[in-house]
Amino acid sequence: MSSLIYHQFATPLGEMIAISDTALVDCPLIRLAFSDSFQTDSALPIGQAHHPSLLKVEQQISEYFTGKRTSFELPLAPAGTSFQQAAWRALQTIPWGQTRNYSEQAVSIGKPKAVRAVGAANGRNPIAIVIPCHRVIGSNGELTGYAGGITRKEWLLAHELHQQ
């Protein structure tokens, strides 16, 4: 039987799906995505649940959207390579309402020439918003790709700037 559980909930930018793993300590969040951009190698886990860990995700995301939360206190366990993990940890150091470019992110993980690899890692970020890849922009200041769509990225950045 699968240890993965999921919960779907509404946000101002559309439905989101949160997936946690009950087999791991603290039932960490392993995936958070907008439903219409959700991609997986398999179907959703069978266990749709109103598990406390997933309800906490929904609560904190709701607080984010209302401007009451600027950081998250959730156990996370995103699956990825050691390079991806480093890139995602760097994303979590970008303060609310600020942006970095891919080059700055590459330098922050000690791989200044790995700009494209950082972009690829960000594109595989499995935990939207909480691991804030929406805060990374092109070196020219332009908005670049976002799994949830550029319109959502633009909205998220404007939301954070407006709440400051």
Disulfide bonds with the S-S distance in Angstrom:
none
